[in-house]
Amino acid sequence: GMATDIPPHNLKEISDACILLLENSRTPLEALCEIVKGPDYPSAAEIITPPEDLQKMYALGTGSFRMRADYTVENGEIVIHALPYQVSGARVLEQIAQQMQAKKLPMLEDLRDESDHENP
């Protein structure tokens, strides 16, 4: 058997790269990577893998990349705005709570999930 997991990409970037390849089939990967910046997930989480590593992933046709949550600090509180794709908010809360109970996060006093159906 064979398995594949192709990450989603921005349709405009992919279309522009395809047009460039149609115009010049010898377009180098570097030029294509200037157009296609990398995977594009529906969440606002940030891909933190360096561009050189993403380019290597495209060249080899295999690889992985890392994402991190989008957050801000507001009035001394950490507010998470977006989690990486397929990361469960409930699981993140559970892991943070376990670390708090183990006294590994002494700087945290409270943990709340203030998301709702409009702001998941």
Backbone as CSV, one residue per row, in Angstrom:
resi,resn,N_x,N_y,N_z,CA_x,CA_y,CA_z,C_x,C_y,C_z
1,GLY,0.823,-1.188,0.000,0.000,0.000,0.000,0.860,1.241,0.000
2,MET,0.189,2.325,-0.227,0.875,3.607,-0.273,0.011,4.650,0.419
3,ALA,0.624,5.532,1.151,-0.100,6.607,1.818,0.516,7.937,1.421
4,THR,-0.308,8.948,1.389,0.191,10.286,1.077,-0.578,11.306,1.889
5,ASP,0.056,12.378,2.179,-0.580,13.478,2.892,0.004,14.764,2.321
6,ILE,-0.668,15.314,1.336,-0.205,16.538,0.690,-0.867,17.718,1.392
7,PRO,-0.084,18.616,1.953,-0.681,19.753,2.653,-1.367,20.705,1.674
8,PRO,-2.372,21.441,2.152,-3.045,22.397,1.277,-2.130,23.576,0.948
9,HIS,-2.351,24.151,-0.217,-1.578,25.302,-0.674,-2.525,26.387,-1.177
10,ASN,-2.013,27.595,-1.284,-2.780,28.723,-1.797,-3.009,28.530,-3.294
11,LEU,-4.274,28.531,-3.710,-4.616,28.252,-5.101,-4.001,29.269,-6.059
12,LYS,-3.989,30.547,-5.686,-3.412,31.574,-6.566,-1.921,31.343,-6.754
13,GLU,-1.213,31.032,-5.665,0.224,30.766,-5.775,0.491,29.558,-6.668
14,ILE,-0.272,28.499,-6.490,-0.087,27.295,-7.309,-0.394,27.594,-8.771
15,SER,-1.466,28.342,-9.023,-1.829,28.700,-10.405,-0.731,29.531,-11.055
16,ASP,-0.217,30.514,-10.327,0.862,31.352,-10.866,2.112,30.518,-11.165
17,ALA,2.428,29.557,-10.288,3.587,28.693,-10.519,3.362,27.800,-11.739
18,CYS,2.144,27.306,-11.910,1.827,26.472,-13.084,1.957,27.270,-14.377
19,ILE,1.483,28.515,-14.355,1.600,29.371,-15.545,3.073,29.599,-15.877
20,LEU,3.878,29.859,-14.859,5.313,30.057,-15.075,5.948,28.798,-15.680
21,LEU,5.554,27.633,-15.187,6.090,26.381,-15.736,5.632,26.146,-17.168
22,LEU,4.406,26.548,-17.487,3.928,26.414,-18.864,4.710,27.333,-19.803
23,GLU,5.062,28.517,-19.309,5.823,29.468,-20.114,7.284,29.044,-20.252
24,ASN,7.824,28.404,-19.215,9.221,27.965,-19.235,9.337,26.692,-18.401
25,SER,9.372,25.570,-19.065,9.403,24.283,-18.361,10.706,24.059,-17.591
26,ARG,11.694,24.904,-17.831,12.979,24.775,-17.129,13.093,25.760,-15.956
27,THR,11.971,26.272,-15.507,11.982,27.199,-14.377,12.598,26.502,-13.163
28,PRO,13.609,27.106,-12.551,14.242,26.462,-11.392,13.319,26.464,-10.169
29,LEU,13.548,25.501,-9.315,12.759,25.365,-8.093,12.802,26.640,-7.254
30,GLU,13.944,27.299,-7.226,14.080,28.525,-6.439,13.059,29.570,-6.885
31,ALA,12.864,29.699,-8.195,11.895,30.671,-8.722,10.472,30.267,-8.363
32,LEU,10.201,28.970,-8.396,8.863,28.497,-8.027,8.590,28.734,-6.544
33,CYS,9.615,28.560,-5.720,9.449,28.763,-4.277,9.295,30.238,-3.915
34,GLU,9.684,31.136,-4.806,9.417,32.554,-4.578,7.928,32.841,-4.754
35,ILE,7.266,32.039,-5.578,5.827,32.200,-5.816,5.029,31.418,-4.779
36,VAL,5.377,30.144,-4.614,4.696,29.279,-3.643,5.522,29.322,-2.362
37,LYS,5.037,30.052,-1.378,5.801,30.276,-0.146,5.865,29.034,0.737
38,GLY,4.906,28.127,0.557,4.836,26.924,1.380,3.394,26.514,1.549
39,PRO,3.146,25.501,2.371,1.769,25.079,2.622,0.936,26.231,3.182
40,ASP,-0.365,26.150,2.977,-1.277,27.219,3.400,-2.497,26.577,4.051
41,TYR,-2.486,26.518,5.366,-3.582,25.891,6.108,-4.674,26.899,6.434
42,PRO,-5.897,26.408,6.680,-7.013,27.314,6.954,-6.909,28.034,8.299
43,SER,-6.076,27.557,9.203,-5.919,28.258,10.479,-4.868,29.355,10.315
44,ALA,-4.802,30.230,11.275,-3.829,31.324,11.214,-2.507,30.946,11.879
45,ALA,-2.331,29.668,12.195,-1.078,29.224,12.795,0.067,29.465,11.810
46,GLU,1.243,29.678,12.362,2.402,30.062,11.558,3.302,28.858,11.266
47,ILE,3.743,28.740,10.026,4.734,27.723,9.670,6.100,28.300,10.021
48,ILE,6.822,27.614,10.898,8.097,28.144,11.393,9.309,27.437,10.779
49,THR,9.072,26.519,9.875,10.167,25.849,9.173,10.847,26.857,8.247
50,PRO,12.172,26.937,8.264,12.869,27.894,7.397,12.574,27.637,5.914
51,PRO,12.531,28.705,5.107,12.251,28.558,3.672,13.193,27.580,2.969
52,GLU,14.465,27.537,3.392,15.416,26.617,2.762,14.988,25.163,2.977
53,ASP,14.452,24.874,4.164,14.000,23.510,4.456,12.733,23.175,3.677
54,LEU,11.853,24.164,3.501,10.655,23.940,2.685,11.060,23.660,1.240
55,GLN,12.040,24.404,0.747,12.510,24.200,-0.625,13.093,22.794,-0.782
56,LYS,13.834,22.341,0.213,14.390,20.985,0.179,13.257,19.954,0.168
57,MET,12.206,20.218,0.942,11.053,19.320,0.977,10.417,19.212,-0.407
58,TYR,10.274,20.341,-1.089,9.704,20.324,-2.440,10.632,19.603,-3.421
59,ALA,11.935,19.792,-3.266,12.893,19.148,-4.173,12.878,17.627,-4.022
60,LEU,12.779,17.161,-2.782,12.814,15.724,-2.518,11.447,15.058,-2.675
61,GLY,10.392,15.850,-2.532,9.047,15.278,-2.601,8.613,14.624,-1.307
62,THR,9.384,14.819,-0.260,9.048,14.267,1.047,9.647,15.171,2.117
63,GLY,9.084,15.115,3.295,9.606,15.930,4.380,8.512,16.339,5.332
64,SER,8.867,17.202,6.240,7.900,17.687,7.218,8.220,19.139,7.541
65,PHE,7.297,19.765,8.215,7.489,21.152,8.622,6.796,21.350,9.954
66,ARG,7.156,22.435,10.631,6.604,22.718,11.961,5.725,23.962,11.909
67,MET,4.684,23.917,12.737,3.781,25.058,12.863,3.699,25.433,14.339
68,ARG,3.362,26.696,14.602,3.146,27.094,15.989,1.876,27.926,16.077
69,ALA,1.311,27.926,17.257,0.077,28.664,17.507,0.321,30.159,17.365
70,ASP,-0.732,30.868,17.013,-0.696,32.327,16.969,-1.239,32.817,18.309
71,TYR,-0.471,33.637,19.013,-0.902,34.107,20.328,-0.412,35.535,20.567
72,THR,-1.019,36.171,21.536,-0.569,37.482,21.997,-0.593,37.475,23.525
73,VAL,0.086,38.431,24.118,0.025,38.629,25.561,-0.741,39.923,25.782
74,GLU,-1.883,39.807,26.462,-2.754,40.959,26.705,-2.962,41.114,28.206
75,ASN,-2.500,42.214,28.756,-2.635,42.487,30.191,-2.107,41.337,31.044
76,GLY,-0.961,40.804,30.674,-0.352,39.722,31.432,-0.965,38.352,31.194
77,GLU,-1.895,38.249,30.254,-2.536,36.969,29.945,-2.133,36.511,28.549
78,ILE,-1.874,35.227,28.408,-1.558,34.652,27.100,-2.876,34.298,26.428
79,VAL,-3.101,34.879,25.258,-4.328,34.621,24.500,-3.937,33.900,23.215
80,ILE,-4.414,32.666,23.073,-4.119,31.879,21.875,-5.224,32.140,20.863
81,HIS,-4.837,32.618,19.680,-5.803,32.964,18.637,-6.011,31.837,17.634
82,ALA,-4.980,31.046,17.379,-5.093,29.963,16.397,-4.105,28.858,16.741
83,LEU,-4.573,27.632,16.627,-3.727,26.460,16.842,-3.323,25.877,15.495
84,PRO,-2.218,25.157,15.451,-1.847,24.485,14.203,-2.949,23.533,13.739
85,TYR,-2.951,23.265,12.473,-3.946,22.399,11.846,-4.037,21.052,12.559
86,GLN,-5.231,20.623,12.860,-5.569,19.356,13.504,-5.051,19.233,14.932
87,VAL,-4.713,20.336,15.574,-4.341,20.313,16.985,-5.608,20.592,17.783
88,SER,-5.884,19.737,18.736,-7.094,19.852,19.544,-6.894,20.854,20.678
89,GLY,-7.777,21.835,20.744,-7.719,22.808,21.830,-7.890,22.139,23.180
90,ALA,-8.779,21.152,23.246,-9.001,20.428,24.501,-7.731,19.703,24.935
91,ARG,-7.029,19.127,23.992,-5.788,18.405,24.310,-4.704,19.377,24.790
92,VAL,-4.624,20.540,24.168,-3.650,21.553,24.602,-3.954,21.976,26.037
93,LEU,-5.227,22.241,26.332,-5.616,22.621,27.696,-5.258,21.515,28.690
94,GLU,-5.514,20.280,28.305,-5.209,19.138,29.169,-3.709,19.058,29.452
95,GLN,-2.894,19.243,28.428,-1.445,19.163,28.611,-0.928,20.312,29.473
96,ILE,-1.463,21.507,29.271,-1.047,22.647,30.101,-1.448,22.406,31.549
97,ALA,-2.673,21.904,31.769,-3.149,21.621,33.131,-2.249,20.591,33.814
98,GLN,-1.836,19.563,33.090,-0.939,18.552,33.660,0.391,19.177,34.070
99,GLN,0.914,20.066,33.236,2.177,20.736,33.556,2.019,21.662,34.762
100,MET,0.853,22.313,34.869,0.591,23.178,36.025,0.521,22.347,37.305
101,GLN,-0.154,21.200,37.251,-0.265,20.331,38.428,1.095,19.777,38.838
102,ALA,1.950,19.542,37.871,3.296,19.039,38.156,4.243,20.165,38.580
103,LYS,3.703,21.375,38.717,4.479,22.550,39.150,5.597,22.902,38.176
104,LYS,5.399,22.576,36.894,6.408,22.895,35.881,6.141,24.236,35.205
105,LEU,4.998,24.831,35.499,4.658,26.149,34.950,4.233,27.066,36.095
106,PRO,5.162,27.390,37.008,4.786,28.186,38.182,4.317,29.600,37.842
107,MET,4.647,30.071,36.643,4.242,31.425,36.274,2.765,31.499,35.893
108,LEU,2.120,30.351,35.685,0.697,30.327,35.333,-0.144,30.137,36.584
109,GLU,-1.167,30.978,36.716,-2.054,30.896,37.870,-3.405,30.300,37.523
110,ASP,-3.856,30.486,36.277,-5.202,30.075,35.896,-5.188,29.632,34.438
111,LEU,-6.150,28.792,34.090,-6.269,28.277,32.731,-7.746,28.235,32.378
112,ARG,-8.124,28.936,31.300,-9.533,28.986,30.887,-9.641,28.846,29.382
113,ASP,-10.725,28.207,28.956,-11.065,28.127,27.534,-12.209,29.104,27.306
114,GLU,-11.912,30.219,26.679,-12.927,31.239,26.436,-13.410,31.232,24.995
115,SER,-13.154,30.140,24.293,-13.622,30.046,22.909,-15.113,29.717,22.895
116,ASP,-15.744,30.035,21.770,-17.147,29.685,21.561,-17.334,29.347,20.089
117,HIS,-18.571,29.123,19.659,-18.790,28.706,18.272,-18.427,29.793,17.265
118,GLU,-18.404,31.054,17.679,-18.020,32.141,16.772,-16.517,32.390,16.792
119,ASN,-15.886,32.075,17.893,-14.438,32.235,18.046,-13.854,30.936,18.582
120,PRO,-13.743,29.923,17.722,-13.284,28.609,18.211,-11.831,28.614,18.643
